[in-house]
């Protein structure tokens, strides 16, 4: 499976609009790793997870197949960004304490990635994969966003998006001791920030390209009314983490 790039064309907007991950997630990852020397953040995009991991681990190697995405990542002294494919990274074997994939596993050839994750992990290393679904604000706003997501943009979503909707339940993880845990992402946003986030969806970009029109215009007035007079509203996502121990069992190789 070749690299499917749905974000480079609007990498700057994507970087600005993405919600941040909760601190509790990274504290949990730190607590479940015996060593905290080196992390490979695969499919790093704009480096959001990589920068958070850098607070808990000595060195982070953050890779993405999109040079446009990498170019939008902020710098950090202990984060090294590289343009590399997830399926064939030039990384040293048995050298990483943790491999992470944040909201990106569905874009990868999972068999090839899993083999490489197993190769680069130390024997006591961990693989952590997480994803989050549709946002929640309140019943009125959620209904409008749901209408945008399914009725307006349904045919414009890449097929891989369904894996996220299923919380990666259909992906076979060939590792031992898979643990699943949920976290809550929560941010206080203005309506403008919500619209920026919706505008960063790959399906919105596809709609614009095919129809020469912005699908957000079809729901913006309804969102404005539903948002009401509040300057800020709490926006939440449910984040699902799958944590695995290193070492693919021989029977699955």
Beta strands, then each sheet from edge to edge (+ up, - down):
strand 1: 38-42
strand 2: 59-64
strand 3: 79-83
strand 4: 96-102
strand 5: 121-132
strand 6: 176-189
strand 7: 233-245
sheet 1: 3+ 2+ 1+ 4+ 5+ 7- 6+
end
